[in-house]
Amino acid sequence: MLRINQSFLEFTEKLYQAQERNEDLILKEYEAGETILVQNDQALKVFLIKEGITKCYVSEENGKQYILEFLGQGQILGEIECIKDLPCLCSVEAMNNVSVYAFSIPFFRDLLVNSIELNGLLLDIFAERLFNTSNKSSFQQLYNLEHSVRRLLRLQSTQNMNLSKDNLAAYLGVSVRSLNRSLKKIEQSAL
């Protein structure tokens, strides 16, 4: 549910300390509710989360959101868009105060060509995302909503996250009304 990557954070902190030009990699702050990347807009930087939690979501034409992941320390944002020269595939919003390392696009592209360590970290993160997405998808298809809600509530408590009903529903890909029905069934079965 909440993804972190300590290795990527350590790699970026070393780069930040060793950089020659202070505009290649800067620290940037976002307050809760601020959007870091906007779906379909061009990404002007590649970001790595230093502190805080973000939600990565897709907005559909019907106005609904589907939350792909919650991202924390060491998670990278905008790298696919930079590599493929695409507009942002999804939006990323700060859920609390978030600080990020912001890579300039030319600096990040230079690292792609010259840093084996960066490429290894990217391969690892891409593989993890593919695994997690497949796992989440199959789980949501194979189990009923109540089971998924119970599992999500357990995860939320173990990761010390407090999510609104809107965010829970968007993460599960259901309406708030369906979520409320499931929560009521869970409550009744506990009695």
C-alpha positions as CSV (number, residue, x, y, z in Angstrom):
1,M,0.0,0.0,0.0
2,L,2.6,2.6,1.0
3,R,5.8,2.1,-1.1
4,I,9.2,3.2,0.1
5,N,12.7,2.7,-1.3
6,Q,15.6,3.5,1.1
7,S,18.3,2.6,-1.5
8,F,17.0,5.1,-4.0
9,L,16.8,7.8,-1.3
10,E,20.4,7.1,-0.2
11,F,21.6,7.3,-3.9
12,T,19.8,10.6,-4.4
13,E,21.1,12.1,-1.2
14,K,24.7,11.3,-2.2
15,L,24.1,12.9,-5.6
16,Y,22.6,16.0,-4.0
17,Q,25.7,16.4,-1.7
18,A,28.2,15.8,-4.5
19,Q,26.6,17.9,-7.3
20,E,28.6,20.7,-8.8
21,R,25.7,22.8,-10.0
22,N,23.0,23.5,-7.5
23,E,20.3,23.7,-10.1
24,D,20.7,20.1,-11.4
25,L,19.1,18.6,-8.2
26,I,17.2,20.8,-5.8
27,L,15.1,20.3,-2.7
28,K,11.4,21.3,-3.1
29,E,8.6,21.4,-0.6
30,Y,4.8,20.7,-1.1
31,E,2.0,21.2,1.4
32,A,-0.8,18.7,1.9
33,G,-3.2,18.8,-1.0
34,E,-0.7,20.3,-3.5
35,T,-0.3,18.6,-6.8
36,I,3.3,17.6,-7.8
37,L,2.5,16.1,-11.2
38,V,-0.7,16.6,-13.2
39,Q,-2.1,14.0,-15.5
40,N,-1.6,14.8,-19.2
41,D,0.7,17.8,-18.5
42,Q,4.3,17.8,-19.4
43,A,6.6,16.8,-16.4
44,L,9.2,19.6,-16.0
45,K,11.3,17.7,-13.4
46,V,11.8,14.1,-12.2
47,F,11.1,13.9,-8.4
48,L,12.3,11.6,-5.7
49,I,10.4,11.8,-2.4
50,K,12.6,12.6,0.6
51,E,9.9,12.8,3.2
52,G,6.1,12.5,3.3
53,I,3.4,10.6,1.5
54,T,1.8,11.1,-1.9
55,K,-1.0,9.5,-3.7
56,C,-0.6,8.6,-7.3
57,Y,-4.0,8.5,-9.2
58,V,-5.7,8.5,-12.5
59,S,-8.6,10.8,-13.2
60,E,-11.2,9.3,-15.6
61,E,-13.4,11.2,-18.0
62,N,-16.4,10.6,-15.6
63,G,-14.7,12.6,-12.9
64,K,-13.8,9.6,-10.8
65,Q,-10.3,8.9,-9.5
66,Y,-8.5,5.6,-9.2
67,I,-5.6,5.5,-6.8
68,L,-2.7,3.4,-8.1
69,E,-0.4,3.7,-5.1
70,F,0.6,5.6,-2.1
71,L,4.2,6.6,-2.4
72,G,6.7,7.5,0.4
73,Q,10.4,8.0,0.9
74,G,12.6,7.0,-2.0
75,Q,9.9,6.7,-4.6
76,I,10.6,8.3,-7.9
77,L,8.0,10.3,-9.9
78,G,8.0,11.4,-13.5
79,E,10.8,9.0,-14.6
80,I,8.7,7.1,-17.2
81,E,7.5,10.4,-18.7
82,C,11.1,11.6,-18.9
83,I,12.4,8.4,-20.4
84,K,9.6,8.1,-23.0
85,D,9.1,11.9,-23.5
86,L,5.4,11.6,-22.7
87,P,2.9,13.8,-20.8
88,C,2.2,12.6,-17.2
89,L,0.4,9.3,-17.1
90,C,-1.2,10.2,-13.8
91,S,-1.4,12.9,-11.1
92,V,0.5,12.9,-7.9
93,E,-0.7,14.8,-4.9
94,A,0.9,15.4,-1.5
95,M,-1.1,13.8,1.3
96,N,0.9,15.6,4.0
97,N,3.8,18.0,3.9
98,V,6.2,16.4,1.3
99,S,9.8,17.3,0.5
100,V,11.2,16.0,-2.8
101,Y,14.5,16.1,-4.7
102,A,13.8,17.6,-8.1
103,F,16.1,16.5,-10.9
104,S,16.4,18.7,-14.0
105,I,15.5,16.7,-17.1
106,P,18.9,17.1,-18.7
107,F,20.7,16.0,-15.5
108,F,18.4,13.0,-15.2
109,R,18.9,12.0,-18.8
110,D,22.6,12.3,-18.4
111,L,22.4,10.0,-15.4
112,L,20.4,7.5,-17.4
113,V,23.3,7.2,-19.9
114,N,26.2,7.3,-17.4
115,S,25.0,5.8,-14.1
116,I,24.8,2.0,-13.8
117,E,23.6,2.5,-10.2
118,L,20.7,4.6,-11.3
119,N,19.7,2.1,-14.0
120,G,19.8,-0.8,-11.5
121,L,17.6,1.2,-9.0
122,L,15.2,2.0,-11.9
123,L,15.0,-1.7,-13.0
124,D,14.3,-2.7,-9.4
125,I,11.5,-0.1,-8.9
126,F,9.9,-1.0,-12.3
127,A,9.9,-4.7,-11.4
128,E,8.4,-3.9,-7.9
129,R,5.7,-1.8,-9.5
130,L,4.8,-4.4,-12.0
131,F,4.7,-7.1,-9.3
132,N,2.6,-4.8,-7.0
133,T,0.1,-3.8,-9.7
134,S,-0.4,-7.4,-10.8
135,N,-0.8,-8.5,-7.2
136,K,-3.4,-5.7,-6.4
137,S,-5.3,-6.4,-9.6
138,S,-5.6,-10.2,-9.1
139,F,-6.5,-9.7,-5.4
140,Q,-9.3,-7.3,-6.3
141,Q,-10.6,-9.7,-9.0
142,L,-10.4,-12.9,-6.9
143,Y,-11.8,-11.7,-3.6
144,N,-15.1,-10.0,-2.6
145,L,-15.1,-6.4,-1.6
146,E,-15.5,-7.1,2.1
147,H,-12.3,-9.2,2.1
148,S,-10.4,-6.5,0.3
149,V,-11.7,-3.8,2.7
150,R,-10.6,-5.9,5.7
151,R,-7.2,-6.4,4.2
152,L,-6.8,-2.7,3.4
153,L,-7.9,-1.6,6.9
154,R,-5.3,-4.0,8.4
155,L,-2.6,-2.5,6.0
156,Q,-3.7,1.0,6.9
157,S,-3.2,0.4,10.6
158,T,0.1,-1.4,10.3
159,Q,1.5,1.4,8.1
160,N,0.0,4.0,10.4
161,M,-1.9,5.8,7.6
162,N,-5.2,7.5,8.0
163,L,-7.2,7.4,4.8
164,S,-10.5,9.1,4.1
165,K,-13.4,7.0,2.8
166,D,-12.9,8.8,-0.6
167,N,-9.3,7.6,-0.7
168,L,-10.1,4.1,0.4
169,A,-12.8,3.8,-2.2
170,A,-10.6,5.3,-4.9
171,Y,-7.8,2.8,-4.0
172,L,-10.2,-0.1,-4.2
173,G,-11.8,1.2,-7.4
174,V,-15.4,1.3,-6.0
175,S,-17.8,4.0,-5.1
176,V,-18.0,5.4,-1.5
177,R,-21.5,4.0,-1.4
178,S,-20.2,0.4,-2.1
179,L,-17.4,1.0,0.5
180,N,-20.0,2.0,3.1
181,R,-22.1,-1.1,2.4
182,S,-19.0,-3.3,2.8
183,L,-18.0,-1.5,6.0
184,K,-21.5,-2.0,7.4
185,K,-21.4,-5.8,6.5
186,I,-18.0,-6.0,8.2
187,E,-19.3,-4.2,11.3
188,Q,-22.4,-6.5,11.5
189,S,-20.3,-9.7,11.1
190,A,-18.1,-8.5,14.0
191,L,-21.1,-8.3,16.4
